[in-house]
């Protein structure tokens, strides 16, 4: 599962972004994880819905 996460992260962010510094790369990866991966991407543990959809259903 972790290998799949890192492969997706690399293909969506790392290989498509040319960063000048390590700090810039860290910020770009952090934005990708926080802004997309955690809130939008469907999760197996949540019955293949995103955390946002899960929270809306629970409310």
C-alpha positions as CSV (number, residue, x, y, z in Angstrom):
1,X,0.0,0.0,0.0
2,X,2.8,2.4,0.8
3,X,4.6,1.6,-2.4
4,X,1.4,2.5,-4.3
5,X,1.2,5.8,-2.4
6,X,4.7,6.8,-3.3
7,X,4.4,5.7,-6.9
8,X,1.3,7.9,-7.2
9,X,2.9,10.8,-5.4
10,X,5.9,10.6,-7.7
11,X,4.0,10.4,-10.9
12,X,1.5,13.2,-10.0
13,X,3.9,15.6,-8.3
14,X,7.6,14.8,-8.2
15,X,8.2,14.0,-11.9
16,X,5.9,16.8,-13.1
17,X,7.4,19.6,-11.0
18,X,10.8,21.3,-11.4
19,X,11.8,22.7,-8.1
20,X,14.8,24.9,-7.5
21,X,15.3,24.0,-3.8
22,X,14.6,21.1,-1.4
23,X,12.3,23.5,0.6
24,X,10.3,24.2,-2.5
25,X,10.0,20.5,-3.3
26,X,8.9,19.7,0.2
27,X,6.2,22.4,0.1
28,X,4.9,21.1,-3.2
29,X,4.7,17.5,-2.0
30,X,3.0,18.7,1.2
31,X,0.4,20.7,-0.7
32,X,-0.3,17.6,-2.9
33,X,-0.8,15.3,0.2
34,X,-2.8,17.8,2.2
35,X,-4.8,19.3,-0.6
36,X,-5.6,16.3,-2.8
37,X,-4.6,13.0,-1.5
38,X,-6.0,13.2,2.0
39,X,-9.3,14.9,1.1
40,X,-10.2,13.9,-2.4
41,X,-8.7,10.5,-3.3
42,X,-11.0,7.6,-2.6
43,X,-9.9,5.3,0.2
44,X,-10.3,1.6,0.5
45,X,-11.0,1.8,4.3
46,X,-13.9,4.2,3.6
47,X,-15.6,2.0,1.1
48,X,-13.9,3.7,-1.8
49,X,-15.2,7.2,-1.1
50,X,-13.2,10.3,-0.3
51,X,-12.8,11.5,3.3
52,X,-14.9,14.6,2.4
53,X,-17.7,12.4,1.1
54,X,-17.5,10.2,4.2
55,X,-17.8,13.2,6.5
56,X,-20.8,14.6,4.6
57,X,-22.5,11.3,4.9
58,X,-21.8,11.1,8.6
59,X,-23.1,14.6,9.3
